[in-house]
């Protein structure tokens, strides 16, 4: 049987946590109408390929494996009141034990030009549209390159720096962990934010394919024109009409 007295005065239900977070959000929104909270719908922290891949990448590193779980409850309880993604930066306001939200600042190292060039080269001819990329419905070979720890799109711990205004001196507090999970949820809504965060142009991946197809079409057109010219030359040379119906 559960020891009720042990929880008395300490235990706070999920409903209470959400209610406090929502109250904090409403108060904050009056000051800043542009805030964008993280709201997890359903049991999964992320639903799309990109959101899941972001979370899986973070959880795959031993540096974070023991620290991230602290943030799962926080992000589920709507504690991330505001989260914005900019080139190389993630800024968040997270509800905690005090009335004023904690400020979380995360810096993500820019994806190197050489690495990005290799990714775009690898994607050449393998993507048909931007929508295909955004939806995560692409060949498995691209999944491997995108998620590769050394060559892929997602950042490694050494490429991530963070700080929080809370008094918790742990390397990664629960507010930072909740923010990182919040990014996965945000990528569900807008995949292109990952490319913005890594400071690369998502259209580069598509342009290579478009250029390749255009070159092939032009090449085929030139070859066809050459054949037509050759047939005209033959007709003139022999003074006969070439039968092109067959």
LOGUTOR-882235 format. One line per 4 residues: number of its first residue (from 1); for each residue z, y, x of N, C-alpha, C. Coordinates in Angstrom, 3 decimals, m for minus. Each point is the difference from the previous one (the first is absolute). Example, Ala and Ser with C-alpha at 12.3 -4.5 7.8 and 13.67 -1.06 7.14 Angstrom:
BEGIN
1 = 7.800/m5.690/13.190/0.000/1.190/m0.890/0.000/1.200/0.900 | m0.720/1.050/m0.350/0.060/1.190/0.820/0.730/1.090/m0.770 $
***
This chain:
BEGIN
1 = 0.000/m1.194/0.844/0.000/1.194/m0.844/0.000/1.246/0.881 | m0.795/1.021/m0.419/m0.070/1.224/0.786/1.328/0.741/m0.021 | 0.389/0.502/1.155/1.224/0.780/0.125/m0.297/1.436/m0.427 | 0.300/0.315/m1.256/m0.333/1.311/m0.555/0.718/1.120/0.730 $
5 = 1.231/m0.240/0.374/0.792/1.049/0.643/m0.604/0.428/1.322 | m0.705/m0.936/0.650/m0.616/0.328/1.283/m1.078/1.070/m0.169 | m0.721/m0.074/m1.109/m1.081/0.934/m0.255/0.463/1.280/m0.682 | 1.210/m0.031/m0.524/0.484/1.149/m0.753/0.044/1.241/0.888 $
9 = m0.652/1.062/m0.473/0.013/1.259/0.740/m1.039/0.055/1.107 | m0.690/m1.109/0.260/m0.980/m0.032/1.084/m1.400/m0.354/m0.502 | m0.037/m0.919/m0.900/m1.302/m0.474/m0.462/m0.690/1.030/m0.900 | m1.259/0.270/0.296/m0.805/0.903/m0.814/m1.229/m0.790/m0.453 $
13 = m0.226/m0.061/m1.278/m1.115/m0.783/m0.532/m1.333/0.641/0.353 | m1.060/m0.805/m0.096/m1.347/0.497/0.266/m0.344/1.136/m0.959 | 0.386/m0.158/m1.249/m0.273/1.030/m1.007/0.666/1.321/0.373 | 1.226/m0.075/0.511/0.715/1.211/0.400/m0.659/0.657/1.204 $
17 = m0.440/m0.831/0.936/m0.671/0.530/1.189/m1.288/0.721/m0.389 | m0.763/m0.606/m0.882/m1.242/0.625/m0.454/0.280/1.296/m0.745 | 1.025/m0.025/m0.832/0.341/1.187/m0.793/0.374/1.162/0.917 | 0.771/m0.285/1.049/0.399/1.047/0.938/m1.207/0.530/0.767 $
21 = m0.891/m0.919/0.386/m1.200/0.408/0.732/m0.907/0.861/m0.885 | m0.151/m0.391/m1.250/m0.846/0.761/m0.931/0.583/1.387/m0.237 | 1.317/0.066/m0.120/0.665/1.285/m0.192/m0.237/0.904/1.216 | 0.092/m0.603/1.188/m0.242/0.753/1.230/m1.458/0.462/0.075 $
25 = m0.902/m0.862/m0.457/m1.420/0.337/m0.008/m0.282/1.178/m0.938 | 0.552/m0.052/m1.185/m0.225/1.064/m0.985/0.528/1.345/0.509 | 1.116/m0.055/0.684/0.578/1.218/0.567/m0.900/0.553/1.107 | m0.509/m0.902/0.832/m0.861/0.407/1.098/m1.338/0.536/m0.510 $
29 = m0.508/m0.600/m1.054/m1.304/0.389/m0.551/0.018/1.424/m0.541 | 1.144/0.455/m0.472/0.111/1.372/m0.494/m0.229/0.998/1.141 | 0.397/m0.398/1.209/m0.183/0.865/1.159/m1.407/m0.146/0.582 | m0.523/m1.237/m0.059/m1.310/m0.272/0.585/m0.809/m0.895/m0.942 $
33 = m0.816/0.583/m0.871/m0.791/m0.766/m0.981/m1.045/m0.914/0.648 | m0.268/0.198/1.287/m1.044/m0.770/0.676/0.501/m1.301/0.611 | 1.258/m0.345/m0.196/0.520/m1.221/0.610/m0.663/m1.234/m0.617 | m0.153/m1.032/0.820/m0.660/m1.233/m0.435/0.911/m1.191/0.305 $
37 = 0.738/m0.477/m0.976/0.943/m1.102/0.216/m0.699/m1.349/0.123 | 0.709/m0.951/0.544/m0.480/m1.375/0.060/0.626/m0.764/m1.159 | m0.837/m0.539/m0.867/0.477/m0.763/m1.153/m0.594/m1.403/0.069 | 0.846/m0.970/0.255/m0.448/m1.385/0.090/m0.079/m0.595/m1.404 $
41 = m1.170/m0.495/m0.347/m0.192/m0.610/m1.311/m0.088/m1.518/0.165 | 0.871/m0.703/m0.682/0.011/m1.446/0.143/0.882/m0.443/1.154 | m0.102/m1.253/0.356/0.877/m0.580/1.024/m0.532/0.169/1.417 | m1.304/0.191/0.135/m0.599/0.101/1.326/0.057/1.436/0.519 $
45 = 0.312/0.115/1.290/0.055/1.326/0.611/m1.399/0.582/0.189 | m0.984/m0.867/0.132/m1.394/0.440/0.127/m0.884/m0.995/m0.731 | m1.109/0.495/m0.555/m0.876/m0.845/m0.816/m1.378/m0.213/0.624 | m0.524/0.996/0.689/m1.350/m0.098/0.550/0.020/m0.614/1.394 $
49 = m1.208/m0.346/0.473/m0.094/m0.578/1.351/0.558/0.966/1.039 | m0.325/1.283/m0.123/0.407/0.981/1.007/1.511/0.220/0.004 | 0.594/0.100/m1.197/1.446/0.183/m0.065/0.741/m1.197/0.563 | m0.456/m1.192/m0.362/0.627/m1.230/0.502/m0.178/m0.120/1.514 $
53 = m1.189/0.338/0.476/m0.274/m0.100/1.436/0.896/0.953/0.798 | 0.249/1.196/m0.546/0.910/0.951/0.661/1.396/m0.602/0.116 | 0.519/m0.535/m1.098/1.341/m0.588/0.007/0.072/m1.231/0.891 | m1.027/m0.840/m0.090/m0.017/m1.216/0.827/m0.006/0.350/1.478 $
57 = m0.729/1.053/0.351/m0.053/0.417/1.399/1.383/0.422/0.494 | 0.698/0.815/m0.777/1.336/0.446/0.392/0.963/m1.182/0.140 | m0.057/m0.916/m0.968/0.922/m1.129/m0.021/m0.311/m1.048/1.063 | m1.185/0.089/0.590/m0.392/m0.989/1.010/0.614/0.277/1.372 $
61 = 0.585/1.185/0.160/0.589/0.367/1.292/1.512/m0.245/m0.004 | 0.472/m0.653/1.034/1.434/m0.294/0.099/0.823/1.281/0.080 | m0.609/1.087/0.497/0.697/1.285/0.089/0.505/0.458/m1.368 | m0.746/m0.351/m1.045/0.314/0.492/m1.339/0.545/m1.063/m0.944 $
65 = m0.129/m1.263/0.353/0.308/m1.083/m0.935/1.414/0.068/m0.574 | 0.972/0.463/0.796/1.383/0.062/m0.469/0.373/1.354/m0.596 | m0.923/0.953/0.061/0.320/1.355/m0.443/m0.672/0.378/m1.316 | m1.196/m0.513/m0.184/m0.753/0.347/m1.206/0.655/m0.425/m1.312 $
69 = 0.644/m1.185/m0.058/0.579/m0.429/m1.284/0.933/1.015/m0.640 | 0.630/0.829/0.799/0.923/1.006/m0.532/m0.723/1.015/m0.875 | m1.293/0.164/0.246/m0.741/0.998/m0.750/m0.645/m0.524/m1.275 | m0.068/m1.311/m0.155/m0.671/m0.564/m1.173/0.686/0.411/m1.292 $
73 = 1.325/m0.125/m0.002/0.749/0.380/m1.191/m0.148/1.481/m0.291 | 0.016/0.798/1.041/m0.105/1.450/m0.171/m1.339/0.398/m0.624 | m1.084/m0.569/0.510/m1.302/0.376/m0.545/m0.174/m0.542/m1.414 | 0.588/m1.142/m0.294/m0.068/m0.552/m1.349/0.772/0.863/m0.994 $
77 = 1.088/0.599/0.466/0.862/0.800/m0.883/m0.462/1.446/m0.113 | m1.239/0.247/0.443/m0.624/1.324/m0.109/0.704/1.069/0.830 | 0.584/m0.441/1.112/0.718/0.932/0.870/m0.943/0.898/0.802 | m1.261/m0.459/0.196/m0.953/0.836/0.736/m0.554/1.033/m0.980 $
81 = 0.587/1.178/0.012/m0.304/1.054/m0.976/m1.315/0.721/0.289 | m0.387/m0.011/1.244/m1.239/0.679/0.377/m0.519/m0.644/1.275 | m1.307/m0.250/0.061/m0.603/m0.572/1.203/m1.400/0.557/0.157 | m0.247/0.581/1.153/m1.310/0.578/0.276/m0.521/m0.516/1.339 $
85 = m1.299/m0.265/0.029/m0.650/m0.519/1.202/m1.009/1.019/0.505 | 0.109/0.311/1.290/m0.903/0.929/0.668/m0.522/m0.677/1.263 | m0.965/0.592/0.682/m0.468/m0.593/1.259/1.152/m0.182/0.988 | 0.321/m1.246/0.299/1.048/m0.311/0.970/1.419/0.222/m0.476 $
89 = 0.203/0.327/m1.306/1.347/0.316/m0.472/0.284/m0.574/m1.392 | 1.254/m0.372/m0.195/0.498/m0.400/m1.317/1.283/0.782/m0.234 | 0.054/0.719/m1.106/1.196/0.768/m0.324/0.537/m0.479/m1.343 | 1.320/m0.162/m0.071/0.585/m0.494/m1.249/1.361/0.632/m0.243 $
93 = 0.367/0.040/m1.281/1.339/0.388/m0.417/0.586/m1.195/m0.752 | 1.137/m0.466/0.485/0.569/m1.237/m0.536/1.407/0.239/m0.530 | 0.228/m0.449/m1.222/1.318/0.127/m0.622/0.994/m0.928/0.690 | 1.178/0.540/0.282/1.031/m0.809/0.646/1.364/0.217/m0.631 $
97 = 1.028/m0.038/0.811/1.369/0.103/m0.512/0.430/1.438/m0.291 | m0.724/0.964/0.514/0.356/1.393/m0.252/m0.956/0.608/m1.019 | 0.336/1.182/m0.479/m0.813/0.636/m1.037/m1.372/0.417/0.526 | m0.047/0.521/1.202/m1.257/0.455/0.582/m0.753/m1.169/0.625 $
101 = m1.294/m0.154/m0.291/m0.783/m1.112/0.571/m0.071/0.082/1.518 | m0.121/m1.159/0.624/m0.153/m0.057/1.447/m1.475/0.203/0.356 | m0.229/0.657/1.122/m1.359/0.277/0.463/m0.408/m1.059/1.030 | m1.109/m0.647/m0.259/m0.512/m1.021/0.918/m1.314/0.493/0.587 $
105 = m0.108/m0.062/1.312/m1.227/0.390/0.697/m0.445/m1.153/0.892 | m1.224/m0.440/m0.208/m0.545/m1.112/0.771/m1.306/0.444/0.644 | m0.148/m0.281/1.276/m1.234/0.313/0.714/m0.713/m1.306/0.348 | m1.289/m0.033/m0.270/m0.824/m1.164/0.308/m1.060/0.418/1.018 $
109 = m0.073/m0.720/1.084/m0.971/0.334/1.044/m1.424/m0.135/m0.516 | m0.859/0.926/0.391/m1.405/m0.035/m0.403/m0.671/m1.253/0.554 | m0.872/m0.593/m0.801/m0.760/m1.155/0.456/m0.956/0.449/1.101 | 0.026/m0.691/1.122/m0.833/0.396/1.129/m1.485/m0.068/m0.303 $
113 = m0.781/0.886/0.611/m1.445/0.051/m0.228/m0.685/m1.309/0.365 | 0.443/m0.600/1.100/m0.616/m1.249/0.446/0.256/m1.120/m1.010 | 1.224/m0.079/m0.493/0.337/m1.031/m0.991/m0.776/0.227/m1.296 | m0.092/1.250/m0.429/m0.720/0.317/m1.235/m1.487/m0.308/0.140 $
117 = m0.562/0.281/1.165/m1.408/m0.279/0.236/m0.266/m1.507/m0.093 | 0.901/m0.797/0.533/m0.170/m1.454/m0.043/0.101/m0.512/m1.442 | 0.904/0.600/m0.779/0.139/m0.407/m1.400/m1.265/0.317/m0.779 | m0.541/1.213/0.188/m1.211/0.389/m0.728/m1.191/m0.854/0.416 $
121 = m0.069/m0.348/1.280/m1.082/m0.866/0.473/0.107/m1.381/m0.639 | 1.218/m0.501/m0.079/0.220/m1.327/m0.576/m0.367/m0.019/m1.485 | 0.226/1.134/m0.683/m0.261/0.085/m1.437/m1.476/0.206/m0.317 | m0.796/0.311/1.029/m1.411/0.305/m0.234/m0.700/m1.160/m0.706 $
125 = m0.613/0.314/m1.137/m0.733/m1.006/m0.745/0.843/m0.895/m0.871 | 1.325/0.198/0.036/0.889/m0.884/m0.759/0.580/0.662/m1.251 | m0.230/1.304/m0.169/0.505/0.723/m1.166/m1.157/0.626/m0.765 | 0.000/m0.195/m1.307/m1.086/0.528/m0.817/0.307/1.353/m0.630 $
129 = 1.287/0.294/m0.205/0.334/1.256/m0.675/1.438/0.397/0.301 | 0.302/1.263/m0.270/1.359/0.500/0.170/0.934/m0.682/m0.998 | m0.495/m0.250/m1.201/0.805/m0.640/m1.027/0.422/m1.396/0.423 | m0.890/m0.710/0.669/0.325/m1.342/0.503/1.146/0.080/1.005 $
133 = m0.050/1.002/0.855/1.045/0.179/1.008/1.328/0.348/m0.651 | m0.023/0.951/m0.909/1.219/0.458/m0.660/0.662/m1.117/m0.802 | m0.816/m0.823/m0.656/0.545/m1.075/m0.832/0.511/m1.172/0.820 | m0.335/m0.026/1.291/0.459/m1.099/0.845/m0.800/m1.271/m0.182 $
137 = m1.158/0.113/m0.647/m0.855/m1.171/m0.236/m1.112/m0.026/1.048 | 0.380/m0.451/1.194/m0.972/m0.047/1.079/0.125/m1.336/0.728 | m0.944/m0.330/0.880/0.030/m1.288/0.701/1.316/m0.237/0.743 | 0.384/m1.255/0.092/1.263/m0.354/0.667/0.013/0.451/1.449 $
141 = m1.162/0.056/0.616/m0.066/0.435/1.400/0.510/1.422/0.167 | m0.202/0.845/m1.040/0.503/1.367/0.069/1.508/0.036/m0.180 | 0.526/m0.915/m0.799/1.452/m0.103/m0.151/0.641/m0.231/1.359 | m0.617/m0.864/0.784/0.536/m0.326/1.329/m0.002/1.210/0.920 $
145 = m1.093/0.772/m0.016/m0.078/1.152/0.903/0.908/1.127/m0.467 | 0.085/0.221/m1.312/0.839/1.075/m0.513/1.481/m0.245/0.277 | 0.428/m1.250/m0.055/1.427/m0.325/0.130/0.395/m0.470/1.399 | m0.937/m0.056/0.914/0.303/m0.431/1.365/1.032/0.945/0.630 $
149 = 1.031/m0.560/0.600/1.096/0.825/0.524/m0.416/0.888/1.167 | m1.005/m0.422/0.747/m0.425/0.782/1.157/m1.238/0.837/m0.288 | m0.871/m0.494/m0.888/m1.279/0.668/m0.209/m0.156/0.597/m1.389 | 0.990/m0.200/m0.873/m0.155/0.367/m1.401/0.390/1.423/m0.375 $
153 = 0.032/0.224/m1.315/0.252/1.328/m0.549/1.476/0.340/m0.137 | 0.840/m1.028/m0.156/1.393/0.248/m0.336/0.851/0.224/1.255 | 0.942/0.932/m0.074/0.769/0.374/1.195/1.045/m1.022/0.422 | 0.214/m0.095/1.293/1.057/m0.831/0.569/1.254/0.860/0.143 $
157 = 1.186/m0.605/0.131/1.237/0.780/0.142/m0.056/1.053/1.107 | m0.674/m0.317/1.106/m0.085/0.965/1.108/m0.807/1.240/m0.379 | m0.757/m0.093/m1.103/m0.805/1.132/m0.446/0.679/0.788/m1.122 | 1.232/m0.384/m0.325/0.725/0.629/m1.100/1.292/0.650/0.504 $
161 = 0.204/1.253/m0.346/1.245/0.706/0.299/0.568/0.528/m1.314 | 1.323/m0.046/m0.150/0.561/0.472/m1.264/1.387/0.595/0.188 | 0.376/0.839/m0.971/1.342/0.569/m0.036/0.368/0.323/m1.444 | 1.294/m0.006/m0.262/0.510/0.273/m1.339/1.201/0.921/0.117 $
165 = 0.198/0.857/m0.995/1.105/0.963/0.031/1.331/m0.615/m0.420 | m0.002/m1.288/m0.329/1.242/m0.649/m0.425/0.918/m0.231/1.198 | 1.294/m0.262/m0.253/0.946/m0.214/1.104/m0.032/m1.408/0.585 | m0.853/m0.865/m0.521/m0.105/m1.370/0.496/m0.728/0.014/1.341 $
169 = 0.681/m0.454/1.040/m0.585/0.053/1.336/m0.724/m1.291/0.376 | m0.247/m0.857/m0.962/m0.760/m1.215/0.265/m1.419/0.365/0.420 | m0.628/m0.873/0.783/m1.351/0.279/0.479/m0.945/0.257/m1.158 | 0.136/m0.804/m1.050/m0.765/0.228/m1.219/0.946/m0.068/m1.190 $
173 = 0.261/1.132/m0.626/0.893/0.021/m1.151/m0.755/m0.463/m1.252 | 0.736/m0.198/m1.074/m0.627/m0.479/m1.239/m0.949/1.025/m0.617 | 0.213/1.265/0.297/m0.879/1.043/m0.533/m1.377/m0.046/0.670 | 0.001/m0.254/1.300/m1.259/m0.153/0.734/m0.704/m1.282/m0.443 $
177 = 0.766/m1.079/m0.127/m0.579/m1.274/m0.427/m0.627/0.126/m1.387 | 0.682/0.707/m0.904/m0.526/0.202/m1.352/m1.294/0.818/0.054 | m0.039/0.977/0.888/m1.196/0.833/0.147/m1.183/m0.831/0.490 | 0.247/m0.874/0.963/m1.078/m0.838/0.526/m0.555/m0.924/m1.081 $
181 = 0.877/m0.557/m0.827/m0.473/m0.806/m1.126/m0.722/0.876/m1.025 | 0.448/1.226/m0.106/m0.650/0.932/m0.915/m1.438/0.264/0.386 | m0.291/m0.031/1.299/m1.378/0.193/0.467/m0.891/m1.116/m0.529 | 0.516/m1.243/0.026/m0.772/m1.120/m0.541/m0.353/0.219/m1.455 $
185 = 0.960/0.504/m0.772/m0.238/0.292/m1.416/m1.015/1.124/m0.160 | 0.079/0.987/0.870/m0.929/1.128/m0.071/m1.437/m0.446/0.329 | m0.141/m0.964/0.900/m1.327/m0.508/0.336/m0.611/m0.757/m1.170 | 0.843/m0.532/m0.881/m0.508/m0.612/m1.231/m0.763/1.029/m0.827 $
189 = 0.476/1.216/0.025/m0.584/1.078/m0.801/m1.206/0.624/0.692 | 0.065/0.080/1.328/m1.074/0.674/0.745/m0.114/m0.613/1.400 | m0.900/m0.933/0.136/m0.207/m0.695/1.275/m0.364/0.952/1.126 | m0.722/1.051/m0.319/m0.506/0.900/1.024/1.115/0.719/0.760 $
193 = 1.206/m0.017/m0.555/1.127/0.641/0.678/0.337/m0.686/1.322 | m0.290/m1.299/0.108/0.246/m0.695/1.268/m0.886/0.573/1.094 | m1.259/0.262/m0.336/m0.936/0.548/0.970/0.365/1.442/0.340 | 0.486/0.732/m0.999/0.492/1.358/0.244/1.197/m0.043/0.940 $
197 = 0.903/m0.928/m0.235/1.199/m0.137/0.823/m0.352/m0.310/1.451 | m0.990/m0.886/0.204/m0.405/m0.367/1.363/m1.013/0.983/0.571 | m0.338/1.029/m0.807/m0.873/1.094/0.441/m1.399/m0.487/0.401 | m0.573/m0.853/m0.863/m1.375/m0.461/0.203/m0.769/0.181/m1.311 $
201 = m1.317/m0.006/0.085/m0.861/0.247/m1.157/m0.436/m1.327/m0.617 | 0.454/m0.272/m1.207/m0.324/m1.252/m0.686/m1.502/m0.173/m0.192 | m0.732/1.118/m0.116/m1.435/m0.063/m0.241/m0.768/m0.548/1.194 | 0.629/0.014/1.186/m0.655/m0.563/1.186/m0.319/m1.474/m0.207 $
205 = 0.884/m0.699/m0.721/m0.178/m1.432/m0.218/m1.205/m0.279/m0.888 | m0.257/0.908/m0.931/m1.105/m0.182/m0.926/m1.310/0.546/0.586 | 0.092/1.106/0.726/m1.202/0.645/0.528/m0.793/m0.916/0.925 | 0.692/m0.807/0.790/m0.693/m0.911/0.902/m0.862/m0.986/m0.783 $
209 = 0.578/m0.515/m1.096/m0.754/m0.948/m0.831/m1.185/0.682/m0.655 | 0.220/1.214/m0.536/m1.082/0.748/m0.650/m1.116/0.306/0.999 | 0.384/0.444/1.192/m0.992/0.320/1.023/m0.788/m1.235/0.413 | 0.708/m1.124/0.109/m0.667/m1.240/0.382/m1.026/m0.414/m1.061 $
213 = 0.394/0.089/m1.283/m0.912/m0.363/m1.079/m1.184/0.955/m0.059 | 0.256/1.301/0.227/m1.082/0.995/m0.018/m0.998/m0.273/1.118 | 0.521/m0.355/1.169/m0.872/m0.301/1.133/m0.866/m1.226/m0.287 | 0.599/m1.006/m0.631/m0.749/m1.212/m0.329/m1.093/0.292/m1.024 $
217 = 0.352/0.831/m1.009/m0.991/0.363/m1.016/m1.149/0.784/0.617 | 0.343/0.917/0.887/m1.022/0.811/0.670/m0.886/m0.879/0.883 | 0.620/m0.923/0.682/m0.734/m0.909/0.880/m0.972/m0.852/m0.807 | 0.478/m0.511/m1.131/m0.857/m0.815/m0.866/m1.159/0.820/m0.561 $
221 = 0.311/1.271/m0.355/m1.032/0.877/m0.542/m1.076/0.278/1.051 | 0.427/0.223/1.231/m0.933/0.265/1.097/m0.873/m1.217/0.254 | 0.622/m1.172/m0.008/m0.754/m1.237/0.227/m1.045/m0.216/m1.094 | 0.402/0.295/m1.247/m0.916/m0.162/m1.126/m1.167/0.968/0.127 $
225 = 0.288/1.250/0.394/m1.047/1.006/0.165/m0.970/m0.423/1.096 | 0.537/m0.593/1.048/m0.840/m0.440/1.116/m0.970/m1.068/m0.465 | 0.492/m0.927/m0.855/m0.855/m1.070/m0.493/m1.116/0.564/m0.880 | 0.346/0.995/m0.821/m1.005/0.622/m0.866/m1.081/0.663/0.832 $
229 = 0.398/0.718/1.038/m0.952/0.674/0.875/m0.919/m1.014/0.673 | 0.594/m1.075/0.446/m0.792/m1.025/0.659/m1.054/m0.566/m0.952 | 0.347/m0.222/m1.269/m0.937/m0.535/m0.973/m1.123/0.987/m0.279 | 0.345/1.320/m0.071/m1.017/1.029/m0.211/m0.989/0.044/1.168 $
233 = 0.551/m0.140/1.221/m0.844/0.013/1.185/m0.984/m1.168/m0.011 | 0.473/m1.138/m0.430/m0.850/m1.189/m0.047/m1.121/0.192/m1.011 | 0.361/0.588/m1.168/m1.013/0.240/m1.030/m1.100/0.905/0.516 | 0.389/1.058/0.698/m0.971/0.948/0.533/m0.875/m0.650/1.067 $
237 = 0.646/m0.788/0.834/m0.704/m0.614/1.111/m1.099/m0.954/m0.476 | 0.295/m0.778/m1.032/m0.952/m1.019/m0.461/m0.788/0.428/m1.242 | 0.338/1.191/m0.558/m0.739/0.502/m1.137/0.198/m0.824/m1.252 | 1.164/m0.619/m0.148/0.287/m0.809/m1.176/1.352/0.417/m0.585 $
241 = 0.205/m0.326/m1.291/1.266/0.265/m0.636/0.930/m1.182/0.184 | 1.207/0.273/0.484/0.991/m1.072/0.190/0.593/m0.360/m1.352 | 0.048/m1.264/m0.311/0.593/m0.487/m1.267/1.505/m0.086/0.148 | 0.741/0.929/m0.626/1.467/0.054/0.142/0.711/m0.503/m1.228 $
245 = m0.771/m0.608/m0.939/0.637/m0.470/m1.238/0.810/m1.270/0.213 | m0.348/m0.789/0.994/0.696/m1.277/0.212/1.259/0.204/0.787 $
***
